[in-house]
Protein backbone atom coordinates (compact mmCIF):
# COMPACT_ATOMS: atom_id res chain seq x y z
CA UNK A 1 0.00 0.00 0.00
CA UNK A 2 1.19 3.51 -0.85
CA UNK A 3 0.02 6.93 0.21
CA UNK A 4 0.29 10.40 -1.30
CA UNK A 5 0.24 13.59 0.77
CA UNK A 6 -0.11 17.20 -0.31
CA UNK A 7 -1.28 20.53 1.13
CA UNK A 8 -5.00 21.07 1.65
CA UNK A 9 -5.21 23.06 -1.57
CA UNK A 10 -2.77 24.25 -4.24
CA UNK A 11 -3.38 27.16 -6.60
CA UNK A 12 -0.99 27.46 -9.52
CA UNK A 13 -0.67 29.35 -12.76
CA UNK A 14 -0.55 33.00 -13.74
CA UNK A 15 -2.92 35.05 -11.61
CA UNK A 16 -3.29 32.47 -8.88
CA UNK A 17 -2.02 34.96 -6.29
CA UNK A 18 -5.46 36.57 -6.52
CA UNK A 19 -6.91 33.55 -4.69
CA UNK A 20 -5.32 34.83 -1.48
CA UNK A 21 -8.39 37.01 -0.86
CA UNK A 22 -10.63 33.93 -0.64
CA UNK A 23 -8.20 32.28 1.75
CA UNK A 24 -8.13 35.33 3.99
CA UNK A 25 -11.91 35.35 4.13
CA UNK A 26 -11.94 31.69 5.15
CA UNK A 27 -9.73 32.22 8.20
CA UNK A 28 -11.18 35.57 9.33
CA UNK A 29 -7.95 36.44 11.14
CA UNK A 30 -7.65 40.04 12.37
CA UNK A 31 -3.83 39.89 12.29
CA UNK A 32 -1.58 38.10 9.79
CA UNK A 33 2.11 37.43 10.30
CA UNK A 34 3.83 37.99 6.94
CA UNK A 35 7.38 36.70 6.61
CA UNK A 36 9.42 37.57 3.54
CA UNK A 37 12.90 38.17 2.21
CA UNK A 38 14.08 41.76 2.79
CA UNK A 39 14.95 42.16 -0.89
CA UNK A 40 11.41 41.21 -1.92
CA UNK A 41 10.06 43.98 0.27
CA UNK A 42 12.54 46.45 -1.20
CA UNK A 43 11.65 45.44 -4.77
CA UNK A 44 7.93 45.65 -4.11
CA UNK A 45 7.29 41.98 -4.91
CA UNK A 46 5.08 41.60 -1.85
CA UNK A 47 2.89 44.60 -2.71
CA UNK A 48 0.08 42.48 -4.26
CA UNK A 49 -0.09 40.50 -1.00
CA UNK A 50 -0.10 43.62 1.17
CA UNK A 51 -2.80 45.11 -1.04
CA UNK A 52 -5.11 42.14 -0.57
CA UNK A 53 -4.53 42.20 3.19
CA UNK A 54 -5.34 45.91 3.31
CA UNK A 55 -8.52 45.40 1.28
CA UNK A 56 -9.69 42.88 3.86
CA UNK A 57 -8.96 45.26 6.74
CA UNK A 58 -6.35 42.90 8.19
CA UNK A 59 -3.50 44.11 10.38
CA UNK A 60 -0.09 42.94 9.17
CA UNK A 61 2.88 42.03 11.34
CA UNK A 62 5.61 42.20 8.69
CA UNK A 63 8.93 40.49 9.31
CA UNK A 64 11.90 40.43 6.95
CA UNK A 65 13.99 38.35 9.35
CA UNK A 66 15.09 35.98 6.58
CA UNK A 67 18.60 35.06 5.50
CA UNK A 68 19.76 32.41 3.02
CA UNK A 69 20.41 29.02 4.62
CA UNK A 70 19.03 30.19 8.01
CA UNK A 71 20.72 29.18 11.25
CA UNK A 72 18.99 28.22 14.49
CA UNK A 73 19.27 31.72 15.95
CA UNK A 74 17.33 33.22 13.05
CA UNK A 75 14.72 30.48 13.31
CA UNK A 76 14.29 31.16 17.01
CA UNK A 77 13.98 34.90 16.40
CA UNK A 78 11.11 34.31 13.96
CA UNK A 79 9.43 32.01 16.48
CA UNK A 80 9.64 34.81 19.06
CA UNK A 81 8.20 37.29 16.57
CA UNK A 82 5.21 35.10 15.72
CA UNK A 83 4.47 34.42 19.37
CA UNK A 84 4.49 38.14 20.11
CA UNK A 85 2.40 39.06 17.05
CA UNK A 86 -0.78 37.34 18.29
CA UNK A 87 -1.48 36.53 14.61
CA UNK A 88 -4.05 33.98 13.60
CA UNK A 89 -2.50 33.16 10.20
CA UNK A 90 1.03 32.99 8.82
CA UNK A 91 1.96 33.87 5.24
CA UNK A 92 5.42 33.03 3.97
CA UNK A 93 6.52 34.52 0.65
CA UNK A 94 9.96 34.12 -0.85
CA UNK A 95 12.53 31.46 -1.59
CA UNK A 96 12.99 28.20 0.25
CA UNK A 97 14.57 29.81 3.30
CA UNK A 98 11.60 32.14 3.85
CA UNK A 99 9.10 29.32 3.40
CA UNK A 100 11.01 26.95 5.70
CA UNK A 101 11.20 29.59 8.41
CA UNK A 102 7.51 30.42 8.04
CA UNK A 103 6.23 26.88 8.36
CA UNK A 104 8.57 25.87 11.18
CA UNK A 105 7.83 29.01 13.18
CA UNK A 106 4.08 28.72 12.54
CA UNK A 107 4.09 25.32 14.22
CA UNK A 108 6.53 26.23 16.98
CA UNK A 109 4.45 29.29 17.84
CA UNK A 110 2.00 27.05 19.65
CA UNK A 111 4.43 24.43 20.97
CA UNK A 112 7.03 24.51 23.72
CA UNK A 113 10.70 25.10 23.00
CA UNK A 114 12.61 26.31 19.99
CA UNK A 115 13.98 25.08 16.67
CA UNK A 116 16.91 23.06 18.02
CA UNK A 117 14.60 20.98 20.22
CA UNK A 118 12.88 19.45 17.18
CA UNK A 119 15.77 18.80 14.77
CA UNK A 120 16.00 15.40 13.11
CA UNK A 121 19.56 14.63 14.14
CA UNK A 122 19.95 16.53 17.39
CA UNK A 123 16.48 17.23 18.75
CA UNK A 124 14.29 15.05 20.91
CA UNK A 125 11.00 16.90 21.40
CA UNK A 126 7.75 16.04 19.64
CA UNK A 127 5.06 18.47 18.53
CA UNK A 128 1.77 18.31 20.42
CA UNK A 129 -0.10 21.13 18.62
CA UNK A 130 -0.59 21.87 14.92
CA UNK A 131 0.33 25.53 15.33
CA UNK A 132 -1.03 28.37 13.21
CA UNK A 133 -2.49 27.87 9.72
CA UNK A 134 -0.10 28.89 6.96
CA UNK A 135 -0.12 30.00 3.35
CA UNK A 136 3.14 29.51 1.44
CA UNK A 137 3.92 31.48 -1.72
CA UNK A 138 7.22 30.74 -3.52
CA UNK A 139 9.02 33.40 -5.54
CA UNK A 140 11.54 30.99 -7.07
CA UNK A 141 11.04 27.86 -9.15
CA UNK A 142 13.13 25.39 -7.26
CA UNK A 143 12.80 24.42 -3.64
CA UNK A 144 9.31 22.93 -3.58
CA UNK A 145 9.17 24.09 0.05
CA UNK A 146 5.58 25.21 -0.40
CA UNK A 147 4.39 21.58 -0.65
CA UNK A 148 6.67 19.78 1.82
CA UNK A 149 6.75 19.37 5.59
CA UNK A 150 10.51 19.95 5.80
CA UNK A 151 12.35 22.98 7.19
CA UNK A 152 16.13 23.06 6.72
CA UNK A 153 18.51 24.83 9.10
CA UNK A 154 22.27 25.39 8.91
CA UNK A 155 24.48 24.21 11.74
CA UNK A 156 28.18 24.89 12.18
CA UNK A 157 29.38 22.11 9.89
CA UNK A 158 26.29 20.66 8.21
CA UNK A 159 22.52 21.05 8.01
CA UNK A 160 19.63 19.48 9.88
CA UNK A 161 15.88 19.53 9.40
CA UNK A 162 12.60 19.63 11.19
CA UNK A 163 10.18 17.33 9.44
CA UNK A 164 6.62 16.75 10.60
CA UNK A 165 3.20 16.69 8.98
CA UNK A 166 2.20 19.78 10.99
CA UNK A 167 4.64 21.83 8.85
CA UNK A 168 2.65 21.11 5.71
CA UNK A 169 1.00 24.23 4.25
CA UNK A 170 -2.74 24.68 4.46
CA UNK A 171 -2.58 26.51 1.13
CA UNK A 172 0.18 26.80 -1.45
CA UNK A 173 0.05 29.46 -4.17
CA UNK A 174 2.46 29.04 -7.10
CA UNK A 175 2.17 32.06 -9.37
CA UNK A 176 4.93 32.26 -12.03
CA UNK A 177 4.49 36.03 -12.22
CA UNK A 178 6.49 36.25 -8.99
CA UNK A 179 9.48 34.64 -10.73
CA UNK A 180 9.64 36.88 -13.81
CA UNK A 181 12.34 39.15 -12.37
CA UNK A 182 14.64 36.45 -10.96
CA UNK A 183 18.27 36.97 -12.02
CA UNK A 184 19.99 34.24 -14.11
CA UNK A 185 22.10 32.74 -11.31
CA UNK A 186 19.12 32.31 -8.97
CA UNK A 187 17.01 30.94 -11.81
CA UNK A 188 19.73 28.43 -12.63
CA UNK A 189 20.42 27.30 -9.07
CA UNK A 190 16.78 26.97 -8.09
CA UNK A 191 15.97 25.25 -11.38
CA UNK A 192 18.69 22.63 -11.00
CA UNK A 193 17.51 22.17 -7.42
CA UNK A 194 14.03 21.37 -8.73
CA UNK A 195 15.40 19.00 -11.36
CA UNK A 196 17.41 17.24 -8.65
CA UNK A 197 14.27 16.85 -6.55
CA UNK A 198 12.50 15.18 -9.46
CA UNK A 199 15.39 12.91 -10.44
CA UNK A 200 16.14 11.79 -6.90
CA UNK A 201 12.45 11.12 -6.26
CA UNK A 202 12.28 9.14 -9.52
CA UNK A 203 15.22 6.93 -8.52
CA UNK A 204 14.30 6.72 -4.82
CA UNK A 205 13.58 3.29 -3.38
CA UNK A 206 10.32 4.82 -2.09
CA UNK A 207 9.11 5.86 -5.54
CA UNK A 208 5.55 4.99 -6.54
CA UNK A 209 3.56 5.20 -9.76
CA UNK A 210 2.18 8.58 -8.70
CA UNK A 211 5.55 10.06 -7.74
CA UNK A 212 7.16 8.69 -10.91
CA UNK A 213 4.49 10.31 -13.06
CA UNK A 214 4.99 13.65 -11.35
CA UNK A 215 8.78 13.38 -11.44
CA UNK A 216 8.92 12.58 -15.15
CA UNK A 217 6.66 15.49 -16.05
CA UNK A 218 8.66 17.78 -13.76
CA UNK A 219 11.94 16.82 -15.41
CA UNK A 220 10.40 17.23 -18.85
CA UNK A 221 9.19 20.74 -18.01
CA UNK A 222 12.44 21.83 -16.40
CA UNK A 223 14.86 20.30 -18.91
CA UNK A 224 12.87 21.85 -21.75
CA UNK A 225 12.71 25.36 -20.31
CA UNK A 226 15.54 26.03 -17.88
CA UNK A 227 18.08 27.24 -20.43
CA UNK A 228 15.58 29.73 -21.85
CA UNK A 229 14.46 30.84 -18.38
CA UNK A 230 18.06 31.47 -17.34
CA UNK A 231 19.28 33.32 -20.40
CA UNK A 232 16.00 34.95 -21.49
CA UNK A 233 14.17 35.54 -18.25
CA UNK A 234 11.42 37.55 -19.91
CA UNK A 235 10.13 34.43 -21.68
CA UNK A 236 6.84 33.90 -19.85
CA UNK A 237 6.25 30.39 -21.20
CA UNK A 238 9.64 29.23 -19.89
CA UNK A 239 8.90 30.79 -16.51
CA UNK A 240 5.49 29.10 -16.38
CA UNK A 241 7.02 25.73 -17.26
CA UNK A 242 9.69 26.15 -14.60
CA UNK A 243 7.13 27.06 -11.94
CA UNK A 244 4.97 24.06 -12.79
CA UNK A 245 8.00 21.77 -12.98
CA UNK A 246 9.17 22.89 -9.56
CA UNK A 247 5.71 22.31 -8.09
CA UNK A 248 5.45 18.81 -9.56
CA UNK A 249 8.98 17.99 -8.40
CA UNK A 250 8.11 19.17 -4.89
CA UNK A 251 5.05 16.95 -4.71
CA UNK A 252 7.07 14.01 -6.01
CA UNK A 253 10.06 14.31 -3.70
CA UNK A 254 7.92 15.09 -0.67
CA UNK A 255 6.31 11.67 -1.07
CA UNK A 256 9.22 9.63 -2.46
CA UNK A 257 12.12 11.46 -0.85
CA UNK A 258 15.47 12.75 -2.05
CA UNK A 259 18.70 10.88 -1.43
CA UNK A 260 22.45 11.05 -2.03
CA UNK A 261 22.76 14.39 -3.79
CA UNK A 262 20.97 16.22 -1.00
CA UNK A 263 22.75 14.24 1.71
CA UNK A 264 26.17 15.27 0.40
CA UNK A 265 25.01 18.81 -0.33
CA UNK A 266 24.13 19.48 3.30
CA UNK A 267 27.78 19.55 4.51
CA UNK A 268 28.67 21.93 1.66
CA UNK A 269 26.03 24.33 2.90
CA UNK A 270 27.00 23.88 6.53
CA UNK A 271 30.78 24.08 6.24
CA UNK A 272 31.22 26.35 3.24
CA UNK A 273 27.87 28.18 3.12
CA UNK A 274 27.21 27.24 -0.48
CA UNK A 275 23.66 28.08 -1.55
CA UNK A 276 21.48 24.97 -1.44
CA UNK A 277 20.70 24.92 -5.16
CA UNK A 278 24.34 25.29 -6.12
CA UNK A 279 25.38 22.58 -3.65
CA UNK A 280 23.01 20.19 -5.37
CA UNK A 281 24.05 21.29 -8.84
CA UNK A 282 27.78 20.80 -8.32
CA UNK A 283 27.24 17.28 -6.92
CA UNK A 284 24.42 16.05 -9.15
CA UNK A 285 26.50 14.53 -12.00
CA UNK A 286 29.05 12.97 -9.70
CA UNK A 287 26.54 11.24 -7.43
CA UNK A 288 24.78 9.72 -10.45
CA UNK A 289 28.15 8.82 -11.93
CA UNK A 290 28.43 6.47 -8.95
CA UNK A 291 24.87 5.15 -8.58
CA UNK A 292 23.71 4.78 -12.20
CA UNK A 293 24.26 0.98 -12.30
CA UNK A 294 21.55 0.65 -9.62
CA UNK A 295 18.92 2.63 -11.53
CA UNK A 296 19.58 1.92 -15.21
CA UNK A 297 15.94 1.32 -16.13
CA UNK A 298 14.89 4.64 -14.64
CA UNK A 299 17.71 6.55 -16.32
CA UNK A 300 16.76 5.12 -19.72
CA UNK A 301 13.45 6.98 -19.32
CA UNK A 302 15.35 10.14 -18.38
CA UNK A 303 17.39 9.73 -21.58
CA UNK A 304 14.18 10.29 -23.52
CA UNK A 305 13.62 13.56 -21.65
CA UNK A 306 17.09 14.71 -22.70
CA UNK A 307 16.26 13.57 -26.27
CA UNK A 308 19.34 11.37 -26.38
CA UNK A 309 19.70 9.11 -29.43
CA UNK A 310 18.98 5.51 -28.51
CA UNK A 311 19.69 3.69 -31.76
CA UNK A 312 22.65 1.37 -31.31
CA UNK A 313 22.96 2.28 -27.63
CA UNK A 314 22.55 -0.26 -24.84
CA UNK A 315 20.64 0.64 -21.67
CA UNK A 316 23.95 0.90 -19.86
CA UNK A 317 25.27 3.34 -22.42
CA UNK A 318 22.08 5.42 -22.29
CA UNK A 319 22.36 5.63 -18.49
CA UNK A 320 25.92 6.83 -18.86
CA UNK A 321 24.80 9.36 -21.48
CA UNK A 322 22.30 10.73 -18.95
CA UNK A 323 25.08 11.30 -16.44
CA UNK A 324 27.01 13.30 -19.03
CA UNK A 325 23.80 15.22 -19.84
CA UNK A 326 23.46 16.17 -16.18
CA UNK A 327 26.93 17.67 -16.24
CA UNK A 328 26.14 19.48 -19.50
CA UNK A 329 22.91 20.87 -18.07
CA UNK A 330 24.64 22.38 -15.04
CA UNK A 331 27.32 23.84 -17.27
CA UNK A 332 24.81 25.20 -19.81
CA UNK A 333 23.01 27.29 -17.17
CA UNK A 334 26.26 28.84 -16.00
CA UNK A 335 26.78 27.11 -12.67
CA UNK A 336 30.14 25.76 -11.43
CA UNK A 337 30.73 22.08 -12.08
CA UNK A 338 33.61 21.53 -9.65
CA UNK A 339 34.11 22.01 -5.93
CA UNK A 340 37.42 23.63 -6.76
CA UNK A 341 35.40 26.57 -8.12
CA UNK A 342 34.26 27.20 -4.53
CA UNK A 343 37.80 27.08 -3.12
CA UNK A 344 37.19 23.70 -1.54
CA UNK A 345 40.40 21.69 -1.25
CA UNK A 346 41.40 18.05 -1.02
CA UNK A 347 42.04 18.41 2.71
CA UNK A 348 38.35 19.23 3.20
CA UNK A 349 37.07 15.96 1.79
CA UNK A 350 37.46 13.94 4.99
CA UNK A 351 35.28 16.23 7.11
CA UNK A 352 32.76 16.55 4.27
CA UNK A 353 32.46 12.77 4.03
CA UNK A 354 32.21 12.35 7.79
CA UNK A 355 29.29 14.76 7.87
CA UNK A 356 27.71 13.37 4.72
CA UNK A 357 27.55 9.79 6.02
CA UNK A 358 25.50 11.02 8.99
CA UNK A 359 22.57 11.91 6.73
CA UNK A 360 21.04 8.44 7.01
CA UNK A 361 17.48 9.73 6.56
CA UNK A 362 18.42 10.73 3.01
CA UNK A 363 21.04 8.14 2.12
CA UNK A 364 18.72 5.26 2.98
CA UNK A 365 16.50 6.16 0.00
CA UNK A 366 19.29 5.72 -2.54
CA UNK A 367 19.02 2.81 -5.00
CA UNK A 368 22.68 2.10 -4.24
CA UNK A 369 24.10 2.10 -0.68
CA UNK A 370 26.72 4.66 0.29
CA UNK A 371 29.87 3.94 2.27
CA UNK A 372 32.28 6.52 3.63
CA UNK A 373 34.72 5.49 0.90
CA UNK A 374 32.09 6.00 -1.79
CA UNK A 375 31.26 9.44 -0.45
CA UNK A 376 34.93 10.45 -0.35
CA UNK A 377 35.29 9.34 -3.97
CA UNK A 378 32.26 11.37 -5.05
CA UNK A 379 33.55 14.50 -3.35
CA UNK A 380 37.00 13.95 -4.89
CA UNK A 381 35.52 13.54 -8.36
CA UNK A 382 33.45 16.68 -7.85
CA UNK A 383 36.59 18.50 -6.73
CA UNK A 384 38.50 17.49 -9.84
CA UNK A 385 35.60 17.48 -12.29
CA UNK A 386 35.94 13.82 -13.23
CA UNK A 387 33.23 11.38 -14.32
CA UNK A 388 35.01 8.11 -13.60
CA UNK A 389 32.27 5.57 -14.43
CA UNK A 390 31.17 6.99 -17.79
N, C-alpha and C positions, 0 to 999 in steps of 0.2 A: 504494500500500500504506500502511496505517495501523497504528499500534501503540497499545496501551493498557497503562499501567503502574500498579501499586498495591502497597501493602505486602504482605508474605508472607501475612498473615492479618489480618482486621478483625473484631472483635467489636462489636456495637452493640445497643442496646436496654436497657431497665431490667434491672438485675441482671448486666449483662455484666462488670462489674468483678470479679465472682467468678471469672472465667476466668483471672485473674492467677496463681492458685495453680498451674494446669496449666502455664503458661508458665514459672514459676519452676522447676518440676520438670524441664522440658525442658532448661534451661541449666545446672542444677546448680552455680550460682555460689555461692561461700561468702560473697562480699561484693557488695552492690548499691549503686551510687551513685544516690541519689534526689535529684532536683533539683525544687524547687517554689517557688511564690511564698510569701513570708513570711506574708502574710495567710492563706493557706490552712492553713498550719501552726497559726497562732494560732486559727483558727476550727474546727480539728479536721477539716477536709475530708479530709486525708490519712490519718486514722486507719484507715480500712478497708484501705488499702495497707500501712501499718505492721503492722497486725494479721496480714495474710497473710504478710508477711515473717517476722514473729516465729514464726508457727506452723511455718514451714519451717526454723527455726533459722538464718536468714540474718542476717549482720551488715549493718548499714545505715550508710553514710556519707551523712548528711543535709546537704544544702546548700540554703540559702534565698537564695543569691546571685543573685537575679532582680530586675530593675527593668523597668518598662515601656519599650518602645523601646530595648533595650540598646545600649550603645556598645561599642567594641572593647575597652576596658579591662575591662569586666565579662565579656565573652566570654573574654578571655585568663585572667582569674582563675578562671573555671569550668574551663577547660582544665587549668590548674595543679592545681586540686582533684581532678579526675578522674585525672590522672596520678599524683598522690600517694596516691589512695585504694586503688590496686591492685584495683579492682573488676573483675568479669567481666561485668557487665551494668549498663546505664544505664536508669533509669526517669525520664521527665519527666512531671510532672503539673501542669497549670495552664493559663493562657492561651497565646496564641501566642508571647509572649516567652519563657516558660519552655520551651516545646517546641522553639523555634528554638535556644535555647542548649543544650538537652540533645542534640539531634541533631548540631549542629555540633561541640560539645565531644567527643561520643562518637567521632566520626571523627578529630578532631584529636588525640585522646589517643594514637593509635598512628601519627601522622604527624609529620614535622618541622615546626617553625615554629608560627605563631599565626594568629589569625583574619584579620588584615590581609593576610597572604601569599596568601590564597585568594579574596579578593573579586573579584566579577565585573568591576568597573570599574578597580580599582586594584591588584589582586593578579596574580601571575604564576605561582605554584607550582601543581603538580598533585598530587592525592592518589595515593599508591602503595599504601596499605593501607585496608581497609574499616573499620577501627576496631572499637569494641566494639558488640555487639548492643544494641538499644534498644527499649524499649516506651514508647509515647507515649499519654498519657491526657489529653484536653482537659477543662477545667472550664468552658468557654464554648462557645456555639454560634455560631461565626463564622469563625475563622481558617482552618480546614482544615489547619493545620500538621501534624496527626498523619498526613496521607496525602500530603504533598509532600516534595520533596527540597530545599527552599528554606529558608535561614535569613537573616533580615533584620537588619541592624545600622545604627544611626544614626551618621552622621558629623557634622561640624560644620555643614554646610549642606544635607545631603541624606541619602539612605540608599543602602546598597549591599547586595549579597547574596552569600552562598555558595550555589551550586547545583551539586549533583553527585548521581548515583544512590546513592552511598554514604550520603548523609544520609537516605535513605528508611527509615522504621521497619521493624523486623522484625515487630512487632505493634502494632496500634492498637486501643485500647479506647474506645468512645464510649458512655458510660453517662449518659443524661439526668438521672439522680438527682443527679449532681455539679453540675448547673446550676440546681437548684430554688431555691437561695438567692441567685442573682445579682440585684443591684439593677437597677432599671429602666434607668438610663443605660448600664450595661455590656451589658445585654440588648439594648438598642436599637442601640448602636454595633457590637457583634459581629454582630448579626443583619443589619444593613444591609451590613456587610462581607461576610457570606456571600452575600447577595443579589447584591452587586456581583460576587463571584467567578463566580456562575452566569451572570449576564447578560453579563459580558465574555467568558467562555468560549463562550457561545452565539453571540456576534457576532464571535468571533475568526476570523481567516483560516485558523487551524489547526484549526477545529472539525471533528468527524467525527460520524457517525451515533450512535456510542456517547456521545460527550461531549454532544451535543445532547440526547439522551434523558435523561441524568443532569441536565443543566442545567435543562431544562424542569420535571422533577419537583422539583428543588431549589427553583426559584422558586415553584412552586405550593405547596409545603409552607411556605416562609418567608412568602410574601405572605398566605397564609391563616391564619397563626398568630402573626405577630410582634406585632401590636397587642395581642392577648390576653396573650402572654408578657410584654410590657413592663408593661402596666398591671394585670395580674392574674397575677403570677408564680407563684402557687400552683396554677395550672391545669396539671395534669400532662400532659394531651393536647397542649396548646400547646408545652410544653417538649420533649416527645418529638418533635413535628413539627419544631421548630427544630433539635434535635440531628441528626435524620436529614437535614433539608435542608442543614445545614452540611456534613455528611459527603459527601453527594452533590455539593454544589458544589465541595468540595475535590478530589474525584476528577475532576470535570469540568475545573476550571481547571488542575489539575496537568498534564493531558494536552493541553489546548487552549491554555492560557495566558491570562493577563489582559493588559490593554492600557492605553489612555489614562488611565482613571481612576486606576489604581495608579501609573502613571508620574508623573502630576502630583501625586499625594498624597505621594509620597516627599519632595519638597522641603518640603512643609508640616510633615511630621514632623521633618525635619532642621533646618530653620531656626527653626520656631516650636514644636516639640515637641508638636504636636497628636497625640492618640492615633490609631493607624492607622485604626481603624474610623470615627472621626469625620472624618478626612481624606478617606476615600473617600466618606462620606455627603454631605459638603458640596459635593463636586465632581460626584457622580454625575449629577444632572439636567443640569448645564451641559455636561459632556462629551458626553452623548447629544443635547443640544440642537444640538450642532455636527455630530455624525457620523450622525444618523439617516437622512439621504438615502442613505447607503451600505449600510444594513442594513434597509431597509423591510420586506422579506419576513420577516425574523426578528422584527422588532418587532410585526408583525401577530399573530404567534403569542403574543407576550408580552401583547398586548392582551386576548387570551382569558383569560390568567391573572389579569389585573386586572378581568375581567368587564366590560369596556368595551362599550357598545352599538355594534354594527357597522352596523346598518341605516342606509342613506343616507350612510355614511361611506366615503370612498375609502381605499385603503391608505396614502396619504400622510397623510391626516387621522388615521387610527388610530395611525400611528407617532408623530405629534405628540401625540396623546392620551396615549400611553405616557410620553413625556417629562414631561408635566404630572403623570402619576400617580407618577412617580419622585419628583418634588418633594413631592407630597402625602404620599407614604409616609414620607419623611424627617421631614417636619413632624409627621405624626400620631404618630410615636414619640418626639417631644419633642427631637429633635436640631436644632442650628442649621442654617439653610439659606443662610447668607451668611458669607463670610470676614470681613466687618466684625464679626461676632459674636465673632471671636477676636482683635480689635484689629489685624488685618492692614490695611495701608493701601495706597493706590494706588502709593506710592513703592516698595513691596515687589514689585510685579508683575514688574519687569524681572529681578531676581535669581531669582525663582521660575521664570520662563520659561526663563532661561538654564540652570538646573539641571534643569528638566523635560525639555528637548530632549535632554539627555544620556542619557536612559533609553531608548536605542535598542532594547534587548532587549525591552522592553515595547511601545513605540510601534510597532514593526514588525509587531505582530499586529493592529493596528487595521484595520477595514475601510475606513477613510478615512485618508489620510496626514496627519501633523501637521507644520505649519511653526512657526517661532518666533512668527510673527504670529498664527496660530491659537491657540497656547497662551496668548499674552498676552490675546487676546480672551476665552478661556474663564475665565481667572483674573479678568479685569475683570468679566465677567458674574456670576461667583460672588461677587465682592466686593459688587456692587450688587444681587444677587438678581434678575437679569433673564434671562428666556428669550427670546432675540431671534429664534429661527427657528421659533417655534411660535405 
